[in-house]
Amino acid sequence: RVLIPMLLESGINGILPLECAAGQDPLALRQEYGHDLLLWGGIDKRALTQDRRAIEQELLAKIPPLMEDGGFIPTVDHAVPPDVSYENFVYYMELKLAILEGRYGA
């Protein structure tokens, strides 16, 4: 995080991944840097190892506010771990698409 101002000053305007386990919070980064910093990642992969409610909470907490502002590519914060079930991964992808297309809760 301490490097971000130097990256921006040198012309690098985006970061990937936004590793939640390492303390990278995309909502806090957006608040601090606004649209000067493009965000890629930030969906905590650990939520995918839990139940559907945990996945839903993670996606709803981050995707709507960050997508509203733009400059955010919502994806897991690193590689999907091997302990994520196929069913949970499919649910994550389908729910993410529904949120992005405005179909969630419609």
C-alpha positions as CSV (number, residue, x, y, z in Angstrom):
1,R,0.0,0.0,0.0
2,V,2.9,2.3,0.7
3,L,4.0,2.0,-2.9
4,I,0.7,3.1,-4.5
5,P,1.5,6.8,-4.5
6,M,4.8,6.1,-6.2
7,L,3.1,3.8,-8.8
8,L,0.6,6.5,-9.6
9,E,3.3,9.1,-9.9
10,S,5.2,6.9,-12.3
11,G,2.2,6.4,-14.5
12,I,1.0,3.0,-13.3
13,N,-2.7,3.5,-12.6
14,G,-4.0,0.1,-11.7
15,I,-3.2,-2.8,-9.4
16,L,-3.8,-6.6,-9.6
17,P,-4.3,-8.6,-7.5
18,L,-6.1,-7.0,-4.5
19,E,-5.3,-9.7,-2.0
20,C,-7.8,-9.4,0.9
21,A,-5.7,-11.7,3.1
22,A,-2.9,-9.3,2.8
23,G,-5.0,-6.4,3.9
24,Q,-5.9,-4.9,0.5
25,D,-9.4,-3.5,0.8
26,P,-10.8,-2.3,-2.6
27,L,-13.4,-0.1,-0.9
28,A,-10.8,1.6,1.2
29,L,-8.5,2.0,-1.8
30,R,-11.3,3.6,-3.8
31,Q,-12.1,6.0,-1.0
32,E,-8.4,6.9,-0.6
33,Y,-7.4,7.2,-4.3
34,G,-10.7,7.6,-6.2
35,H,-10.6,7.0,-9.9
36,D,-6.9,7.6,-10.1
37,L,-6.4,3.9,-9.2
38,L,-8.0,1.2,-11.3
39,L,-8.9,-1.9,-9.2
40,W,-8.7,-5.5,-10.4
41,G,-9.6,-8.3,-8.0
42,G,-10.6,-7.7,-4.4
43,I,-13.2,-10.5,-4.1
44,D,-12.0,-12.5,-1.1
45,K,-11.4,-16.1,-2.4
46,R,-11.9,-17.4,1.1
47,A,-15.6,-16.6,0.9
48,L,-15.9,-19.1,-1.9
49,T,-14.8,-21.9,0.4
50,Q,-17.8,-21.2,2.7
51,D,-21.5,-21.3,2.0
52,R,-23.7,-19.4,-0.5
53,R,-24.6,-16.8,2.0
54,A,-20.9,-15.9,2.5
55,I,-20.4,-15.7,-1.2
56,E,-23.5,-13.5,-1.6
57,Q,-22.3,-11.2,1.3
58,E,-18.9,-10.8,-0.2
59,L,-20.1,-10.0,-3.7
60,L,-22.9,-7.6,-2.6
61,A,-20.5,-5.7,-0.2
62,K,-18.1,-4.9,-3.0
63,I,-19.5,-5.2,-6.5
64,P,-22.4,-2.7,-6.5
65,P,-20.5,0.2,-4.9
66,L,-17.4,-0.3,-6.9
67,M,-19.1,-0.9,-10.2
68,E,-21.2,2.2,-9.7
69,D,-18.1,4.3,-9.7
70,G,-16.4,2.3,-12.5
71,G,-12.7,1.4,-12.8
72,F,-13.2,-1.9,-11.1
73,I,-12.9,-5.5,-12.5
74,P,-14.5,-7.8,-10.0
75,T,-12.7,-11.1,-9.7
76,V,-11.2,-13.2,-6.9
77,D,-8.2,-11.6,-5.2
78,H,-5.9,-14.3,-6.4
79,A,-6.2,-17.8,-7.9
80,V,-9.2,-19.8,-6.9
81,P,-8.0,-22.2,-4.2
82,P,-8.4,-26.0,-4.8
83,D,-10.7,-26.3,-1.8
84,V,-13.4,-24.3,-3.5
85,S,-16.1,-26.7,-4.6
86,Y,-17.3,-26.7,-8.2
87,E,-20.8,-25.9,-7.0
88,N,-19.6,-22.8,-5.1
89,F,-17.5,-21.6,-8.0
90,V,-20.5,-21.9,-10.4
91,Y,-22.7,-20.1,-7.8
92,Y,-20.1,-17.3,-7.5
93,M,-19.9,-16.9,-11.3
94,E,-23.6,-16.9,-11.8
95,L,-24.3,-14.5,-8.9
96,K,-21.6,-12.2,-10.1
97,L,-23.1,-12.1,-13.6
98,A,-26.6,-11.5,-12.2
99,I,-25.3,-8.6,-10.1
100,L,-23.4,-7.1,-13.0
101,E,-26.3,-7.4,-15.3
102,G,-28.7,-5.9,-12.8
103,R,-30.7,-9.1,-12.5
104,Y,-30.0,-9.8,-8.8
105,G,-33.1,-9.3,-6.7
106,A,-35.1,-8.4,-9.8
